[in-house]
Amino acid sequence: MFLTPVIYPVSFLPQQWRWLLMLNPLSGIIEGFAPRFRQSFDWQGLAVSTAIVAVCSRRLHFIRRMERQFADVY
């Protein structure tokens, strides 16, 4: 989370490392809704962020549902 682009644009990073920043869901949201340094909207970053959040929330829902069936044996 320390690499979330709040005070710097993603364009400051080399092209070869931008994919790593897209794994952070907040970076796509911040870059998409706060075009500070450029005028174009970052649809790809927002789509990747939305997909990551959707997958994580679906997995969390699955784990919470299956948690009732797990045996807690100490």
N, CA, C and O atoms as a Maestro MAE file, in Angstrom:
{
 s_m_m2io_version
 :::
 2.0.0
}

f_m_ct {
 s_m_title
 :::
 protein
 m_atom[296] {
  # First column is atom index #
  i_m_mmod_type
  r_m_x_coord
  r_m_y_coord
  r_m_z_coord
  i_m_residue_number
  s_m_chain_name
  s_m_pdb_residue_name
  s_m_pdb_atom_name
  i_m_atomic_number
  :::
  1 25 0.807 -1.194 0.000 1 A "MET " " N  " 7
  2 3 0.000 0.000 0.000 1 A "MET " " CA " 6
  3 2 0.854 1.263 0.000 1 A "MET " " C  " 6
  4 15 0.356 2.344 -0.316 1 A "MET " " O  " 8
  5 25 2.108 1.145 0.344 2 A "PHE " " N  " 7
  6 3 2.960 2.331 0.335 2 A "PHE " " CA " 6
  7 2 3.266 2.793 -1.089 2 A "PHE " " C  " 6
  8 15 3.684 3.933 -1.294 2 A "PHE " " O  " 8
  9 25 3.062 1.924 -2.063 3 A "LEU " " N  " 7
  10 3 3.344 2.288 -3.446 3 A "LEU " " CA " 6
  11 2 2.123 2.826 -4.180 3 A "LEU " " C  " 6
  12 15 2.181 3.031 -5.393 3 A "LEU " " O  " 8
  13 25 1.020 3.057 -3.476 4 A "THR " " N  " 7
  14 3 -0.176 3.595 -4.106 4 A "THR " " CA " 6
  15 2 0.116 4.993 -4.633 4 A "THR " " C  " 6
  16 15 0.617 5.836 -3.889 4 A "THR " " O  " 8
  17 25 -0.185 5.255 -5.896 5 A "PRO " " N  " 7
  18 3 0.171 6.541 -6.504 5 A "PRO " " CA " 6
  19 2 -0.763 7.678 -6.080 5 A "PRO " " C  " 6
  20 15 -1.663 8.064 -6.826 5 A "PRO " " O  " 8
  21 25 -0.544 8.196 -4.899 6 A "VAL " " N  " 7
  22 3 -1.364 9.303 -4.416 6 A "VAL " " CA " 6
  23 2 -0.736 10.636 -4.779 6 A "VAL " " C  " 6
  24 15 -1.433 11.539 -5.242 6 A "VAL " " O  " 8
  25 25 0.567 10.776 -4.576 7 A "ILE " " N  " 7
  26 3 1.216 12.060 -4.841 7 A "ILE " " CA " 6
  27 2 2.103 12.018 -6.084 7 A "ILE " " C  " 6
  28 15 2.762 13.009 -6.400 7 A "ILE " " O  " 8
  29 25 2.130 10.912 -6.778 8 A "TYR " " N  " 7
  30 3 2.909 10.809 -8.014 8 A "TYR " " CA " 6
  31 2 2.065 10.072 -9.052 8 A "TYR " " C  " 6
  32 15 1.259 9.215 -8.691 8 A "TYR " " O  " 8
  33 25 2.236 10.386 -10.318 9 A "PRO " " N  " 7
  34 3 1.502 9.661 -11.360 9 A "PRO " " CA " 6
  35 2 2.192 8.337 -11.691 9 A "PRO " " C  " 6
  36 15 3.388 8.168 -11.449 9 A "PRO " " O  " 8
  37 25 1.442 7.427 -12.232 10 A "VAL " " N  " 7
  38 3 1.989 6.129 -12.624 10 A "VAL " " CA " 6
  39 2 3.028 6.296 -13.731 10 A "VAL " " C  " 6
  40 15 3.910 5.452 -13.885 10 A "VAL " " O  " 8
  41 25 2.928 7.366 -14.490 11 A "SER " " N  " 7
  42 3 3.874 7.583 -15.584 11 A "SER " " CA " 6
  43 2 5.298 7.828 -15.096 11 A "SER " " C  " 6
  44 15 6.230 7.793 -15.898 11 A "SER " " O  " 8
  45 25 5.488 8.074 -13.810 12 A "PHE " " N  " 7
  46 3 6.838 8.229 -13.262 12 A "PHE " " CA " 6
  47 2 7.586 6.899 -13.212 12 A "PHE " " C  " 6
  48 15 8.817 6.879 -13.203 12 A "PHE " " O  " 8
  49 25 6.854 5.796 -13.179 13 A "LEU " " N  " 7
  50 3 7.479 4.470 -13.144 13 A "LEU " " CA " 6
  51 2 7.851 4.031 -14.551 13 A "LEU " " C  " 6
  52 15 7.178 4.397 -15.514 13 A "LEU " " O  " 8
  53 25 8.918 3.249 -14.679 14 A "PRO " " N  " 7
  54 3 9.244 2.693 -15.999 14 A "PRO " " CA " 6
  55 2 8.130 1.757 -16.479 14 A "PRO " " C  " 6
  56 15 7.438 1.143 -15.667 14 A "PRO " " O  " 8
  57 25 7.965 1.654 -17.770 15 A "GLN " " N  " 7
  58 3 6.897 0.847 -18.359 15 A "GLN " " CA " 6
  59 2 6.973 -0.613 -17.907 15 A "GLN " " C  " 6
  60 15 5.937 -1.264 -17.772 15 A "GLN " " O  " 8
  61 25 8.159 -1.131 -17.676 16 A "GLN " " N  " 7
  62 3 8.318 -2.538 -17.303 16 A "GLN " " CA " 6
  63 2 7.822 -2.848 -15.892 16 A "GLN " " C  " 6
  64 15 7.618 -4.020 -15.576 16 A "GLN " " O  " 8
  65 25 7.621 -1.848 -15.033 17 A "TRP " " N  " 7
  66 3 7.186 -2.062 -13.658 17 A "TRP " " CA " 6
  67 2 5.748 -1.623 -13.399 17 A "TRP " " C  " 6
  68 15 5.252 -1.793 -12.286 17 A "TRP " " O  " 8
  69 25 5.078 -1.070 -14.382 18 A "ARG " " N  " 7
  70 3 3.704 -0.585 -14.166 18 A "ARG " " CA " 6
  71 2 2.721 -1.710 -13.928 18 A "ARG " " C  " 6
  72 15 1.729 -1.517 -13.225 18 A "ARG " " O  " 8
  73 25 2.966 -2.875 -14.491 19 A "TRP " " N  " 7
  74 3 2.070 -4.005 -14.273 19 A "TRP " " CA " 6
  75 2 2.047 -4.401 -12.794 19 A "TRP " " C  " 6
  76 15 1.017 -4.846 -12.288 19 A "TRP " " O  " 8
  77 25 3.164 -4.243 -12.110 20 A "LEU " " N  " 7
  78 3 3.237 -4.584 -10.697 20 A "LEU " " CA " 6
  79 2 2.383 -3.638 -9.863 20 A "LEU " " C  " 6
  80 15 1.763 -4.043 -8.880 20 A "LEU " " O  " 8
  81 25 2.361 -2.385 -10.266 21 A "LEU " " N  " 7
  82 3 1.545 -1.403 -9.560 21 A "LEU " " CA " 6
  83 2 0.056 -1.659 -9.770 21 A "LEU " " C  " 6
  84 15 -0.756 -1.304 -8.916 21 A "LEU " " O  " 8
  85 25 -0.311 -2.267 -10.890 22 A "MET " " N  " 7
  86 3 -1.723 -2.554 -11.155 22 A "MET " " CA " 6
  87 2 -2.273 -3.650 -10.248 22 A "MET " " C  " 6
  88 15 -3.490 -3.803 -10.139 22 A "MET " " O  " 8
  89 25 -1.409 -4.406 -9.604 23 A "LEU " " N  " 7
  90 3 -1.883 -5.431 -8.678 23 A "LEU " " CA " 6
  91 2 -2.443 -4.825 -7.396 23 A "LEU " " C  " 6
  92 15 -3.163 -5.493 -6.654 23 A "LEU " " O  " 8
  93 25 -2.121 -3.581 -7.139 24 A "ASN " " N  " 7
  94 3 -2.667 -2.862 -6.000 24 A "ASN " " CA " 6
  95 2 -4.022 -2.295 -6.413 24 A "ASN " " C  " 6
  96 15 -4.068 -1.429 -7.286 24 A "ASN " " O  " 8
  97 25 -5.123 -2.748 -5.822 25 A "PRO " " N  " 7
  98 3 -6.450 -2.288 -6.257 25 A "PRO " " CA " 6
  99 2 -6.657 -0.780 -6.107 25 A "PRO " " C  " 6
  100 15 -7.414 -0.188 -6.876 25 A "PRO " " O  " 8
  101 25 -6.012 -0.163 -5.152 26 A "LEU " " N  " 7
  102 3 -6.205 1.269 -4.967 26 A "LEU " " CA " 6
  103 2 -5.544 2.100 -6.054 26 A "LEU " " C  " 6
  104 15 -5.989 3.213 -6.331 26 A "LEU " " O  " 8
  105 25 -4.504 1.590 -6.666 27 A "SER " " N  " 7
  106 3 -3.815 2.381 -7.677 27 A "SER " " CA " 6
  107 2 -4.707 2.641 -8.892 27 A "SER " " C  " 6
  108 15 -4.695 3.747 -9.431 27 A "SER " " O  " 8
  109 25 -5.465 1.663 -9.325 28 A "GLY " " N  " 7
  110 3 -6.372 1.868 -10.454 28 A "GLY " " CA " 6
  111 2 -7.501 2.814 -10.134 28 A "GLY " " C  " 6
  112 15 -7.919 3.610 -10.975 28 A "GLY " " O  " 8
  113 25 -7.995 2.723 -8.908 29 A "ILE " " N  " 7
  114 3 -9.079 3.616 -8.501 29 A "ILE " " CA " 6
  115 2 -8.585 5.052 -8.408 29 A "ILE " " C  " 6
  116 15 -9.248 5.973 -8.885 29 A "ILE " " O  " 8
  117 25 -7.432 5.244 -7.800 30 A "ILE " " N  " 7
  118 3 -6.896 6.598 -7.646 30 A "ILE " " CA " 6
  119 2 -6.504 7.181 -8.996 30 A "ILE " " C  " 6
  120 15 -6.793 8.345 -9.269 30 A "ILE " " O  " 8
  121 25 -5.860 6.406 -9.832 31 A "GLU " " N  " 7
  122 3 -5.473 6.899 -11.149 31 A "GLU " " CA " 6
  123 2 -6.690 7.147 -12.032 31 A "GLU " " C  " 6
  124 15 -6.672 8.046 -12.872 31 A "GLU " " O  " 8
  125 25 -7.736 6.364 -11.850 32 A "GLY " " N  " 7
  126 3 -8.924 6.525 -12.681 32 A "GLY " " CA " 6
  127 2 -9.763 7.725 -12.315 32 A "GLY " " C  " 6
  128 15 -10.260 8.434 -13.190 32 A "GLY " " O  " 8
  129 25 -9.920 7.954 -11.037 33 A "PHE " " N  " 7
  130 3 -10.812 9.017 -10.605 33 A "PHE " " CA " 6
  131 2 -10.117 10.314 -10.248 33 A "PHE " " C  " 6
  132 15 -10.785 11.301 -9.938 33 A "PHE " " O  " 8
  133 25 -8.822 10.338 -10.281 34 A "ALA " " N  " 7
  134 3 -8.096 11.567 -9.966 34 A "ALA " " CA " 6
  135 2 -7.037 11.836 -11.026 34 A "ALA " " C  " 6
  136 15 -5.846 11.688 -10.752 34 A "ALA " " O  " 8
  137 25 -7.444 12.226 -12.225 35 A "PRO " " N  " 7
  138 3 -6.445 12.497 -13.269 35 A "PRO " " CA " 6
  139 2 -5.722 13.817 -13.005 35 A "PRO " " C  " 6
  140 15 -6.012 14.834 -13.635 35 A "PRO " " O  " 8
  141 25 -4.798 13.785 -12.087 36 A "ARG " " N  " 7
  142 3 -4.093 14.991 -11.648 36 A "ARG " " CA " 6
  143 2 -3.151 15.526 -12.709 36 A "ARG " " C  " 6
  144 15 -3.124 16.726 -12.983 36 A "ARG " " O  " 8
  145 25 -2.398 14.654 -13.288 37 A "PHE " " N  " 7
  146 3 -1.325 15.079 -14.174 37 A "PHE " " CA " 6
  147 2 -1.632 14.877 -15.649 37 A "PHE " " C  " 6
  148 15 -0.837 15.267 -16.503 37 A "PHE " " O  " 8
  149 25 -2.752 14.284 -15.954 38 A "ARG " " N  " 7
  150 3 -3.127 14.059 -17.347 38 A "ARG " " CA " 6
  151 2 -4.645 14.131 -17.461 38 A "ARG " " C  " 6
  152 15 -5.345 14.102 -16.449 38 A "ARG " " O  " 8
  153 25 -5.146 14.223 -18.661 39 A "GLN " " N  " 7
  154 3 -6.573 14.409 -18.868 39 A "GLN " " CA " 6
  155 2 -7.312 13.129 -19.247 39 A "GLN " " C  " 6
  156 15 -8.540 13.092 -19.169 39 A "GLN " " O  " 8
  157 25 -6.607 12.093 -19.651 40 A "SER " " N  " 7
  158 3 -7.285 10.863 -20.073 40 A "SER " " CA " 6
  159 2 -7.636 9.997 -18.868 40 A "SER " " C  " 6
  160 15 -6.922 9.971 -17.866 40 A "SER " " O  " 8
  161 25 -8.744 9.299 -18.994 41 A "PHE " " N  " 7
  162 3 -9.227 8.423 -17.936 41 A "PHE " " CA " 6
  163 2 -8.590 7.058 -18.097 41 A "PHE " " C  " 6
  164 15 -8.529 6.540 -19.212 41 A "PHE " " O  " 8
  165 25 -8.112 6.460 -17.014 42 A "ASP " " N  " 7
  166 3 -7.411 5.173 -17.052 42 A "ASP " " CA " 6
  167 2 -8.417 4.035 -16.881 42 A "ASP " " C  " 6
  168 15 -8.621 3.544 -15.770 42 A "ASP " " O  " 8
  169 25 -9.045 3.618 -17.983 43 A "TRP " " N  " 7
  170 3 -10.045 2.556 -17.931 43 A "TRP " " CA " 6
  171 2 -9.415 1.199 -17.631 43 A "TRP " " C  " 6
  172 15 -10.015 0.379 -16.936 43 A "TRP " " O  " 8
  173 25 -8.229 0.961 -18.140 44 A "GLN " " N  " 7
  174 3 -7.583 -0.338 -17.917 44 A "GLN " " CA " 6
  175 2 -7.239 -0.526 -16.444 44 A "GLN " " C  " 6
  176 15 -7.475 -1.599 -15.889 44 A "GLN " " O  " 8
  177 25 -6.695 0.485 -15.816 45 A "GLY " " N  " 7
  178 3 -6.371 0.380 -14.394 45 A "GLY " " CA " 6
  179 2 -7.604 0.196 -13.543 45 A "GLY " " C  " 6
  180 15 -7.582 -0.567 -12.577 45 A "GLY " " O  " 8
  181 25 -8.683 0.884 -13.883 46 A "LEU " " N  " 7
  182 3 -9.927 0.729 -13.142 46 A "LEU " " CA " 6
  183 2 -10.521 -0.661 -13.333 46 A "LEU " " C  " 6
  184 15 -11.067 -1.237 -12.392 46 A "LEU " " O  " 8
  185 25 -10.418 -1.202 -14.544 47 A "ALA " " N  " 7
  186 3 -10.928 -2.548 -14.809 47 A "ALA " " CA " 6
  187 2 -10.138 -3.606 -14.047 47 A "ALA " " C  " 6
  188 15 -10.721 -4.540 -13.497 47 A "ALA " " O  " 8
  189 25 -8.821 -3.465 -14.012 48 A "VAL " " N  " 7
  190 3 -7.993 -4.421 -13.270 48 A "VAL " " CA " 6
  191 2 -8.301 -4.339 -11.779 48 A "VAL " " C  " 6
  192 15 -8.403 -5.370 -11.114 48 A "VAL " " O  " 8
  193 25 -8.450 -3.133 -11.249 49 A "SER " " N  " 7
  194 3 -8.769 -2.963 -9.831 49 A "SER " " CA " 6
  195 2 -10.124 -3.571 -9.498 49 A "SER " " C  " 6
  196 15 -10.278 -4.236 -8.473 49 A "SER " " O  " 8
  197 25 -11.098 -3.345 -10.358 50 A "THR " " N  " 7
  198 3 -12.432 -3.906 -10.135 50 A "THR " " CA " 6
  199 2 -12.393 -5.427 -10.177 50 A "THR " " C  " 6
  200 15 -13.053 -6.082 -9.369 50 A "THR " " O  " 8
  201 25 -11.638 -5.994 -11.095 51 A "ALA " " N  " 7
  202 3 -11.537 -7.450 -11.190 51 A "ALA " " CA " 6
  203 2 -10.861 -8.042 -9.959 51 A "ALA " " C  " 6
  204 15 -11.297 -9.075 -9.450 51 A "ALA " " O  " 8
  205 25 -9.812 -7.406 -9.482 52 A "ILE " " N  " 7
  206 3 -9.115 -7.908 -8.294 52 A "ILE " " CA " 6
  207 2 -10.024 -7.854 -7.079 52 A "ILE " " C  " 6
  208 15 -10.072 -8.803 -6.296 52 A "ILE " " O  " 8
  209 25 -10.740 -6.760 -6.914 53 A "VAL " " N  " 7
  210 3 -11.653 -6.632 -5.773 53 A "VAL " " CA " 6
  211 2 -12.788 -7.649 -5.884 53 A "VAL " " C  " 6
  212 15 -13.191 -8.229 -4.876 53 A "VAL " " O  " 8
  213 25 -13.306 -7.875 -7.086 54 A "ALA " " N  " 7
  214 3 -14.382 -8.849 -7.262 54 A "ALA " " CA " 6
  215 2 -13.918 -10.262 -6.938 54 A "ALA " " C  " 6
  216 15 -14.631 -11.010 -6.269 54 A "ALA " " O  " 8
  217 25 -12.738 -10.630 -7.402 55 A "VAL " " N  " 7
  218 3 -12.213 -11.976 -7.126 55 A "VAL " " CA " 6
  219 2 -11.950 -12.156 -5.630 55 A "VAL " " C  " 6
  220 15 -12.288 -13.193 -5.058 55 A "VAL " " O  " 8
  221 25 -11.350 -11.149 -5.003 56 A "CYS " " N  " 7
  222 3 -11.056 -11.259 -3.571 56 A "CYS " " CA " 6
  223 2 -12.327 -11.316 -2.731 56 A "CYS " " C  " 6
  224 15 -12.392 -12.067 -1.759 56 A "CYS " " O  " 8
  225 25 -13.326 -10.536 -3.095 57 A "SER " " N  " 7
  226 3 -14.569 -10.562 -2.318 57 A "SER " " CA " 6
  227 2 -15.313 -11.878 -2.516 57 A "SER " " C  " 6
  228 15 -15.937 -12.384 -1.583 57 A "SER " " O  " 8
  229 25 -15.254 -12.435 -3.720 58 A "ARG " " N  " 7
  230 3 -15.890 -13.732 -3.970 58 A "ARG " " CA " 6
  231 2 -15.197 -14.837 -3.163 58 A "ARG " " C  " 6
  232 15 -15.854 -15.710 -2.596 58 A "ARG " " O  " 8
  233 25 -13.877 -14.785 -3.123 59 A "ARG " " N  " 7
  234 3 -13.144 -15.792 -2.342 59 A "ARG " " CA " 6
  235 2 -13.399 -15.629 -0.851 59 A "ARG " " C  " 6
  236 15 -13.505 -16.620 -0.128 59 A "ARG " " O  " 8
  237 25 -13.496 -14.410 -0.392 60 A "LEU " " N  " 7
  238 3 -13.806 -14.175 1.017 60 A "LEU " " CA " 6
  239 2 -15.196 -14.707 1.357 60 A "LEU " " C  " 6
  240 15 -15.393 -15.308 2.414 60 A "LEU " " O  " 8
  241 25 -16.146 -14.487 0.471 61 A "HIS " " N  " 7
  242 3 -17.493 -15.017 0.683 61 A "HIS " " CA " 6
  243 2 -17.473 -16.547 0.739 61 A "HIS " " C  " 6
  244 15 -18.146 -17.148 1.576 61 A "HIS " " O  " 8
  245 25 -16.707 -17.171 -0.144 62 A "PHE " " N  " 7
  246 3 -16.604 -18.630 -0.158 62 A "PHE " " CA " 6
  247 2 -15.976 -19.146 1.130 62 A "PHE " " C  " 6
  248 15 -16.452 -20.126 1.704 62 A "PHE " " O  " 8
  249 25 -14.919 -18.499 1.584 63 A "ILE " " N  " 7
  250 3 -14.244 -18.937 2.814 63 A "ILE " " CA " 6
  251 2 -15.173 -18.783 4.013 63 A "ILE " " C  " 6
  252 15 -15.243 -19.670 4.863 63 A "ILE " " O  " 8
  253 25 -15.882 -17.666 4.084 64 A "ARG " " N  " 7
  254 3 -16.809 -17.467 5.208 64 A "ARG " " CA " 6
  255 2 -17.929 -18.495 5.191 64 A "ARG " " C  " 6
  256 15 -18.366 -18.948 6.249 64 A "ARG " " O  " 8
  257 25 -18.398 -18.867 4.009 65 A "ARG " " N  " 7
  258 3 -19.459 -19.856 3.907 65 A "ARG " " CA " 6
  259 2 -18.948 -21.242 4.302 65 A "ARG " " C  " 6
  260 15 -19.659 -21.999 4.963 65 A "ARG " " O  " 8
  261 25 -17.718 -21.579 3.901 66 A "MET " " N  " 7
  262 3 -17.161 -22.896 4.195 66 A "MET " " CA " 6
  263 2 -16.620 -22.983 5.617 66 A "MET " " C  " 6
  264 15 -16.361 -24.081 6.109 66 A "MET " " O  " 8
  265 25 -16.450 -21.869 6.270 67 A "GLU " " N  " 7
  266 3 -15.863 -21.844 7.610 67 A "GLU " " CA " 6
  267 2 -16.739 -22.583 8.627 67 A "GLU " " C  " 6
  268 15 -16.236 -23.122 9.613 67 A "GLU " " O  " 8
  269 25 -18.022 -22.602 8.383 68 A "ARG " " N  " 7
  270 3 -18.923 -23.305 9.310 68 A "ARG " " CA " 6
  271 2 -18.690 -24.801 9.311 68 A "ARG " " C  " 6
  272 15 -19.005 -25.477 10.291 68 A "ARG " " O  " 8
  273 25 -18.136 -25.333 8.213 69 A "GLN " " N  " 7
  274 3 -17.942 -26.765 8.093 69 A "GLN " " CA " 6
  275 2 -16.557 -27.224 8.545 69 A "GLN " " C  " 6
  276 15 -16.303 -28.424 8.644 69 A "GLN " " O  " 8
  277 25 -15.670 -26.283 8.817 70 A "PHE " " N  " 7
  278 3 -14.335 -26.645 9.262 70 A "PHE " " CA " 6
  279 2 -14.376 -27.105 10.710 70 A "PHE " " C  " 6
  280 15 -15.120 -26.558 11.524 70 A "PHE " " O  " 8
  281 25 -13.585 -28.098 11.020 71 A "ALA " " N  " 7
  282 3 -13.523 -28.600 12.385 71 A "ALA " " CA " 6
  283 2 -12.436 -27.854 13.150 71 A "ALA " " C  " 6
  284 15 -11.291 -27.780 12.704 71 A "ALA " " O  " 8
  285 25 -12.794 -27.310 14.286 72 A "ASP " " N  " 7
  286 3 -11.821 -26.648 15.134 72 A "ASP " " CA " 6
  287 2 -11.397 -27.622 16.237 72 A "ASP " " C  " 6
  288 15 -12.054 -27.732 17.272 72 A "ASP " " O  " 8
  289 25 -10.302 -28.315 15.998 73 A "VAL " " N  " 7
  290 3 -9.807 -29.289 16.948 73 A "VAL " " CA " 6
  291 2 -8.434 -28.840 17.395 73 A "VAL " " C  " 6
  292 15 -7.541 -28.606 16.581 73 A "VAL " " O  " 8
  293 25 -8.281 -28.726 18.680 74 A "TYR " " N  " 7
  294 3 -6.990 -28.304 19.224 74 A "TYR " " CA " 6
  295 2 -6.262 -29.455 19.867 74 A "TYR " " C  " 6
  296 15 -5.157 -29.278 20.378 74 A "TYR " " O  " 8
  :::
 }
 m_bond[295] {
  # First column is bond index #
  i_m_from
  i_m_to
  i_m_order
  :::
  1 1 2 1
  2 2 3 1
  3 3 4 2
  4 3 5 1
  5 5 6 1
  6 6 7 1
  7 7 8 2
  8 7 9 1
  9 9 10 1
  10 10 11 1
  11 11 12 2
  12 11 13 1
  13 13 14 1
  14 14 15 1
  15 15 16 2
  16 15 17 1
  17 17 18 1
  18 18 19 1
  19 19 20 2
  20 19 21 1
  21 21 22 1
  22 22 23 1
  23 23 24 2
  24 23 25 1
  25 25 26 1
  26 26 27 1
  27 27 28 2
  28 27 29 1
  29 29 30 1
  30 30 31 1
  31 31 32 2
  32 31 33 1
  33 33 34 1
  34 34 35 1
  35 35 36 2
  36 35 37 1
  37 37 38 1
  38 38 39 1
  39 39 40 2
  40 39 41 1
  41 41 42 1
  42 42 43 1
  43 43 44 2
  44 43 45 1
  45 45 46 1
  46 46 47 1
  47 47 48 2
  48 47 49 1
  49 49 50 1
  50 50 51 1
  51 51 52 2
  52 51 53 1
  53 53 54 1
  54 54 55 1
  55 55 56 2
  56 55 57 1
  57 57 58 1
  58 58 59 1
  59 59 60 2
  60 59 61 1
  61 61 62 1
  62 62 63 1
  63 63 64 2
  64 63 65 1
  65 65 66 1
  66 66 67 1
  67 67 68 2
  68 67 69 1
  69 69 70 1
  70 70 71 1
  71 71 72 2
  72 71 73 1
  73 73 74 1
  74 74 75 1
  75 75 76 2
  76 75 77 1
  77 77 78 1
  78 78 79 1
  79 79 80 2
  80 79 81 1
  81 81 82 1
  82 82 83 1
  83 83 84 2
  84 83 85 1
  85 85 86 1
  86 86 87 1
  87 87 88 2
  88 87 89 1
  89 89 90 1
  90 90 91 1
  91 91 92 2
  92 91 93 1
  93 93 94 1
  94 94 95 1
  95 95 96 2
  96 95 97 1
  97 97 98 1
  98 98 99 1
  99 99 100 2
  100 99 101 1
  101 101 102 1
  102 102 103 1
  103 103 104 2
  104 103 105 1
  105 105 106 1
  106 106 107 1
  107 107 108 2
  108 107 109 1
  109 109 110 1
  110 110 111 1
  111 111 112 2
  112 111 113 1
  113 113 114 1
  114 114 115 1
  115 115 116 2
  116 115 117 1
  117 117 118 1
  118 118 119 1
  119 119 120 2
  120 119 121 1
  121 121 122 1
  122 122 123 1
  123 123 124 2
  124 123 125 1
  125 125 126 1
  126 126 127 1
  127 127 128 2
  128 127 129 1
  129 129 130 1
  130 130 131 1
  131 131 132 2
  132 131 133 1
  133 133 134 1
  134 134 135 1
  135 135 136 2
  136 135 137 1
  137 137 138 1
  138 138 139 1
  139 139 140 2
  140 139 141 1
  141 141 142 1
  142 142 143 1
  143 143 144 2
  144 143 145 1
  145 145 146 1
  146 146 147 1
  147 147 148 2
  148 147 149 1
  149 149 150 1
  150 150 151 1
  151 151 152 2
  152 151 153 1
  153 153 154 1
  154 154 155 1
  155 155 156 2
  156 155 157 1
  157 157 158 1
  158 158 159 1
  159 159 160 2
  160 159 161 1
  161 161 162 1
  162 162 163 1
  163 163 164 2
  164 163 165 1
  165 165 166 1
  166 166 167 1
  167 167 168 2
  168 167 169 1
  169 169 170 1
  170 170 171 1
  171 171 172 2
  172 171 173 1
  173 173 174 1
  174 174 175 1
  175 175 176 2
  176 175 177 1
  177 177 178 1
  178 178 179 1
  179 179 180 2
  180 179 181 1
  181 181 182 1
  182 182 183 1
  183 183 184 2
  184 183 185 1
  185 185 186 1
  186 186 187 1
  187 187 188 2
  188 187 189 1
  189 189 190 1
  190 190 191 1
  191 191 192 2
  192 191 193 1
  193 193 194 1
  194 194 195 1
  195 195 196 2
  196 195 197 1
  197 197 198 1
  198 198 199 1
  199 199 200 2
  200 199 201 1
  201 201 202 1
  202 202 203 1
  203 203 204 2
  204 203 205 1
  205 205 206 1
  206 206 207 1
  207 207 208 2
  208 207 209 1
  209 209 210 1
  210 210 211 1
  211 211 212 2
  212 211 213 1
  213 213 214 1
  214 214 215 1
  215 215 216 2
  216 215 217 1
  217 217 218 1
  218 218 219 1
  219 219 220 2
  220 219 221 1
  221 221 222 1
  222 222 223 1
  223 223 224 2
  224 223 225 1
  225 225 226 1
  226 226 227 1
  227 227 228 2
  228 227 229 1
  229 229 230 1
  230 230 231 1
  231 231 232 2
  232 231 233 1
  233 233 234 1
  234 234 235 1
  235 235 236 2
  236 235 237 1
  237 237 238 1
  238 238 239 1
  239 239 240 2
  240 239 241 1
  241 241 242 1
  242 242 243 1
  243 243 244 2
  244 243 245 1
  245 245 246 1
  246 246 247 1
  247 247 248 2
  248 247 249 1
  249 249 250 1
  250 250 251 1
  251 251 252 2
  252 251 253 1
  253 253 254 1
  254 254 255 1
  255 255 256 2
  256 255 257 1
  257 257 258 1
  258 258 259 1
  259 259 260 2
  260 259 261 1
  261 261 262 1
  262 262 263 1
  263 263 264 2
  264 263 265 1
  265 265 266 1
  266 266 267 1
  267 267 268 2
  268 267 269 1
  269 269 270 1
  270 270 271 1
  271 271 272 2
  272 271 273 1
  273 273 274 1
  274 274 275 1
  275 275 276 2
  276 275 277 1
  277 277 278 1
  278 278 279 1
  279 279 280 2
  280 279 281 1
  281 281 282 1
  282 282 283 1
  283 283 284 2
  284 283 285 1
  285 285 286 1
  286 286 287 1
  287 287 288 2
  288 287 289 1
  289 289 290 1
  290 290 291 1
  291 291 292 2
  292 291 293 1
  293 293 294 1
  294 294 295 1
  295 295 296 2
  :::
 }
}
